[in-house]
Amino acid sequence: MRTRTKVIGGIAAVAVSLGIGAGVAVAAASGDDGSGEPITGDALERASETALAHAGGGRVTGTEVGDEESYYEVEVTLDDGTQMDVQLDESFAVVSDKVDHEDSSDGAAD
């Protein structure tokens, strides 16, 4: 009976190791070191107001706490469809921004 218990325990340990390895591989493949957690509550309101003011309007289409480039990231889509990522520090001050330029060679149909 003890041998059977050891075998089952060994199989369980291997399964857990494989699961953890797969999770790490997926996280590494995503190319994003951020937590992926959306901003919530009062922080969402403050971050959104700051990002929209910085971008000169538009609408918030994504947020993230603990982004790889800053404490908060707010994605703003402008009226012309352009997307801007606004990076904020913990005090909601803008530390940088990046406009995502869509290139026609990205596989879009002509």
KANOR-V805619 format. One line per field, one symbol per residue. ss: DSSP state (a for helix, b for strand, c for the rest). burial: I if it has 16 or more other ideal C-beta (glycine too) atoms within 10 Angstrom, else O. Layout:
# KANOR-V805619
ss->???
burial->???
This chain:
# KANOR-V805619
ss->caaaaaaaaaaaaaaaaaaaaaaaaaaaaaccccccbcccaaaaaaaaaaaaaaacccbbbbbbbccccccbbbbbbcccccbbbbbbcccccbbbbbbbcccccccccc
burial->OOOOOOOOOOOOOOOOOOOOOOOOOOOOOOOOOOOOOOIOOOIIOOIIOIIIOIIOOIOIOOIIIOIOOIIIIIIIIOOOOOIIIIIIOOOIOIOOIOOOOOOOOOOOOO
